[in-house]
Amino acid sequence: MTRNTAREIAVHLAYELSFTERSVQGLLDERLSGERFETLAGEDELYAEAPGPTQAEYIRGVVTGVAEHAPELDGYIAKYAKGWKFERIPLVAGAIMRVAMYEVLYRPDIPNGAAINEAVEIAKKYETPETVKFINGILGSFVRGEIAEEQ
């Protein structure tokens, strides 16, 4: 499994966290099981291969981090979503941005450009072209506004 595939699965799980009452650990344990991947493999090629130890660790770390930092990440989304009420942002778009922002803030092993580019590529699969531009704009403004200030 590639990092890109693992990132997209992390987005799926971050999205699911938006509307479940399950614990992060419980969700991850169930969703990252080999049996779950076997079940979903016929429906979505993304699940054709279960993650190995390195990719499972990455997915668990990102999804757990997104859950732990959700208020902070949502605050950044709201700050840079000029003219949009946070409640109007599609849940999938929110999950994509949370994962990318988490990577920028807390995963120094991932270049900012890679986090943004991958977020945009994932968004192209699930969102309208207008929403993809919106995501790209928010993430670019976030990096310029928050990360540039720290350096």
Secondary structure as UniProt FT lines:
FT   HELIX           3..17
FT   HELIX           24..31
FT   HELIX           34..41
FT   TURN            42..43
FT   HELIX           45..47
FT   HELIX           53..68
FT   HELIX           70..80
FT   TURN            82..83
FT   HELIX           86..88
FT   HELIX           91..106
FT   TURN            108..109
FT   HELIX           112..126
FT   HELIX           129..142
FT   HELIX           143..147
FT   HELIX           148..150
//
